[in-house]
Amino acid sequence: MCSIIGIVTNNHAQVAPKLVKSLSRMEYRGYDSVGLATITNTGISVKKGVGKVSQVNGYLNLASMEGFVGIGHTRWATHGGVTDHNAHPHSCCTNDIAVVHNGIIENYQSLKQELTKTGHTFRSETDTEVIAHLLEQFYHNTGSIKKAMMETVSRIQGSFAFVAMFMDNTLACARLDEPLVIGIADGACYASSDVLGFLEYTDQAIFLDNRDIAIIDSTNGIDIFNFEGEKVVRNPTKVAWELADANKGKFAHYTIKEIFEQRETIRSSVTAQDAFSLKRFCDLLLDARKVIITGSGTSYHTSLIASMVGSRYLKKHFEPVMASEFRYNIDSIDSDTTLVAISQSGETADVLNAVKLAKNAGAKILSIVNVPSSSLARIADVSLCTNCGPEIGVAATKSFTGQLALVYATIDRASGGKIGFDAAAASDAVARVLQNSLKVEALVKDKMARVNDIYLLGRSLHFPIALEGALKMKELAYIHAEGMPAGELKHGPLALMDKNVYVFVLNPSDKTYTDTLGSVHEVKARGAKIIGISDVSSDLYDAMIKIPKMDSDILYPLLEVIPLQIFSYHLALQNNVDPDFPRNLAKSVTVR
Ligand code: AGP
């Protein structure tokens, strides 16, 4: 969602250019408006406006702001419209404290009323502004930043990570259920939503825990304590990601770069596992009476496949539950339950909430994440990392196949090798499917100029891929797309089929093949244009993307999703959509 960044230097380097760069790197998190505040000789200077980082920097010249200490923000609006006033940073009445915030302050209305009565004037409609005024009140009463921070966090309810800047060149930050990480470099300290905010300058990071407050100043360094004021020790760790992983390289967009990276990431998601964690993960799957798998969006699609594969090979019931629906379905969770939570970011609020509810009911928590330092990784009993490197494109691509590969590897191991999953062979097959990229591009150009409705059909393991393909087409290309079990056509959706409709059919030669071909006949008879994704050709297909024949049906989802990702990417370009930053969406959805 929003990104926050704060920088304190002790070498008199100007921070504004770095703040702008950091925000650009984290822009994928949310991006309707942007702002900076720096400390100057005459007070706190604030510049903010609506647009992307490059646009706002262009018209406000953010990078030229003076100052050695500063904060910055990219906003994805929740409370208050997308306006210059609502953009962060927000300042207190006396303009000597400025704040950037990610999260939601649930009790902001009552706090705003209370603060207004005591003489505070609000300049925005945001929930965030109450933090600036609370800090002002407590700081001016006590003269202590530490006390002001403790009092402020004791009054606000909801989820937050915020950085406050004080006129004495100090930054103070706090977190509860939103990510916040401190980067430590020679001559500067960073407080950021994401390591990408400072990876260019340092790989040394302190990941703050929930209920941590940190005060950073150029002379005393970093002081960390909890909301009760007790000192806590958080040691720096080395960030595993390389900066090069966060660049586009030779590709036009992150999305297509990340699609192509799947040649390697399927392998790396499996091979880099720590043996102890892998064993514990498998034991907790095997020991459970009931396994529930949860996730959101693409990660939920992984949960669907994981549940089918887990039930098949471990001979116990695996239940997939959408994370946003989890809280309504918790009655049967107990200490014999294992919850597997799957998330690229490890920060999705719905997933974290599901985990909390399951934990309270006594369940064991396993997680599969791509961000090893994420909140989800830290609250799980055992966490495995998909090791895909940073995924910047808003649409999940390499993290999805990384999740699938890791699910297969763990179930394979837990079942005593019944799957015989070979990640290297799967990677090689994916590399072969990627060779269809130019063919997909040509099909989009030649045959899909005016497509409004796309349906995707599949049965069994291929149904979640139909859902995933539809999600990619919606979010990347803004095209109405629906994934459905092919067998359900005759129960209603067949009424939608006509010559204007495109139907993608996921139909490799496994046990679903003949039945799905029957469904293809049904849509063909209604005039729909059919694009087959299969290892077997058929005259019924108007176009076809051939995938290799695989020994096991569980490998097909890894292959089928690749052309669907590439179709979505090229449809996005055709519709003039920036595939990396689709409208209204954020990579990491940290609100419920
Ligand atoms: C996928 O393309 C989406 N952008 C979105 O559905 C995403 O998968 C979902 O928000 C879950 O994110 P997570 O994996 O980081 O938890």
Residues whose N, C-alpha, C, O or C-beta is under 5 A from the ligand:
A	BS01	AGP	S296 G297 T298 S299 I342 S343 Q344 S345 G346 T348 V394 A395 A396 K587 V589
